[in-house]
Amino acid sequence: MAGIAKKQGFQAVIIGGGPDHVHALLLLPPSMALAKAIQFLKGSSSKWLHENGAEFSWQEGYGAFSVSASQTEGVIRYIKNQAAHHAKKSFAEEFLEFLRKYDVPYDPNYVLG
């Protein structure tokens, strides 16, 4: 996925996750919409996996949050430590908690598919 990002003109600082999700810290140029970057990552990675014999499909949506430069190191640590982190709390639990904590409106019928 980092190679896909580079080829498409943006940077994947770090990518990691678990069996049911991916976290990516991305640096996008001002001229690139987030939705376009996600389309590149999901579409190209899915194509590569299918070409290499894997049965795979992404969920329809995604969650995205901006972070300030001062938070970069903390986000990198968080992504590096996914296995230990999700041993305590599932991705779904954590994501919903995050939405509530920061007052992000959402419809439970459409979150986490």
C-alpha positions as CSV (number, residue, x, y, z in Angstrom):
1,M,0.0,0.0,0.0
2,A,2.9,2.4,0.6
3,G,4.1,1.7,-2.9
4,I,0.6,2.5,-4.2
5,A,0.6,5.8,-2.3
6,K,4.0,6.7,-3.7
7,K,3.0,5.9,-7.3
8,Q,-0.1,8.1,-6.9
9,G,1.7,11.1,-5.5
10,F,1.1,10.9,-1.8
11,Q,3.0,9.4,1.2
12,A,2.0,6.6,3.5
13,V,4.0,7.3,6.7
14,I,2.9,4.0,8.3
15,I,0.3,1.4,7.5
16,G,-0.7,-1.4,9.9
17,G,-3.7,-2.9,11.5
18,G,-5.4,-6.2,12.2
19,P,-7.3,-8.9,10.5
20,D,-10.4,-6.8,10.2
21,H,-9.1,-3.3,9.7
22,V,-6.2,-1.1,8.5
23,H,-4.8,2.1,9.9
24,A,-2.8,4.4,7.6
25,L,-1.1,7.6,8.4
26,L,-1.1,9.5,5.1
27,L,0.3,12.8,3.9
28,L,-1.7,14.1,1.0
29,P,-0.8,17.0,-1.2
30,P,-3.3,19.9,-1.1
31,S,-4.5,19.0,-4.5
32,M,-5.6,15.5,-3.7
33,A,-9.0,14.7,-2.1
34,L,-9.0,12.2,0.7
35,A,-11.6,10.1,-1.1
36,K,-9.3,9.9,-4.2
37,A,-6.4,8.6,-2.0
38,I,-8.6,6.0,-0.4
39,Q,-9.9,5.0,-3.8
40,F,-6.3,4.5,-5.0
41,L,-5.3,2.4,-1.9
42,K,-8.4,0.2,-1.8
43,G,-8.8,-0.3,-5.5
44,S,-5.1,-1.0,-6.3
45,S,-4.5,-3.2,-3.3
46,S,-7.7,-5.2,-4.0
47,K,-6.6,-5.7,-7.6
48,W,-3.1,-6.8,-6.5
49,L,-4.6,-9.3,-4.1
50,H,-7.0,-10.8,-6.7
51,E,-4.1,-11.1,-9.2
52,N,-2.1,-13.0,-6.6
53,G,-4.9,-15.5,-5.8
54,A,-6.4,-14.0,-2.7
55,E,-10.2,-13.7,-2.2
56,F,-10.6,-10.3,-0.7
57,S,-12.9,-7.3,-0.6
58,W,-12.9,-4.0,1.2
59,Q,-15.9,-2.8,3.2
60,E,-17.8,0.0,1.4
61,G,-16.8,2.9,3.6
62,Y,-13.9,4.2,5.7
63,G,-13.2,6.4,8.6
64,A,-10.7,9.3,8.4
65,F,-9.4,11.7,11.0
66,S,-6.9,14.5,10.7
67,V,-4.1,14.9,13.2
68,S,-1.7,17.8,13.8
69,A,2.0,17.4,13.2
70,S,2.6,17.3,17.0
71,Q,0.5,14.1,17.2
72,T,2.4,12.3,14.5
73,E,4.7,10.2,16.7
74,G,1.8,9.1,18.9
75,V,-0.2,8.0,15.9
76,I,2.9,6.1,14.6
77,R,3.2,4.3,18.0
78,Y,-0.5,3.5,18.0
79,I,-0.4,1.9,14.6
80,K,2.8,-0.1,15.4
81,N,1.2,-1.5,18.5
82,Q,-2.1,-2.8,17.1
83,A,-1.9,-6.4,18.3
84,A,-1.3,-5.4,21.9
85,H,-3.8,-2.6,21.7
86,H,-6.6,-4.7,20.4
87,A,-6.0,-7.5,22.9
88,K,-7.6,-5.1,25.3
89,K,-10.4,-3.6,23.2
90,S,-11.7,-4.6,19.8
91,F,-11.5,-2.3,16.8
92,A,-15.3,-1.9,16.7
93,E,-15.4,-1.0,20.4
94,E,-12.6,1.5,20.1
95,F,-13.9,3.1,16.9
96,L,-17.4,3.7,18.4
97,E,-15.8,5.0,21.6
98,F,-13.7,7.4,19.5
99,L,-16.8,8.7,17.6
100,R,-18.6,9.4,20.9
101,K,-15.6,11.0,22.6
102,Y,-15.2,13.5,19.8
103,D,-18.9,14.1,19.2
104,V,-18.8,12.7,15.6
105,P,-22.4,12.1,14.5
106,Y,-23.0,8.7,13.0
107,D,-25.9,6.4,12.2
108,P,-25.3,3.0,13.9
109,N,-27.0,1.3,11.0
110,Y,-24.2,2.3,8.7
111,V,-21.1,2.2,11.0
112,L,-19.0,-1.0,10.8
113,G,-21.2,-2.5,8.2
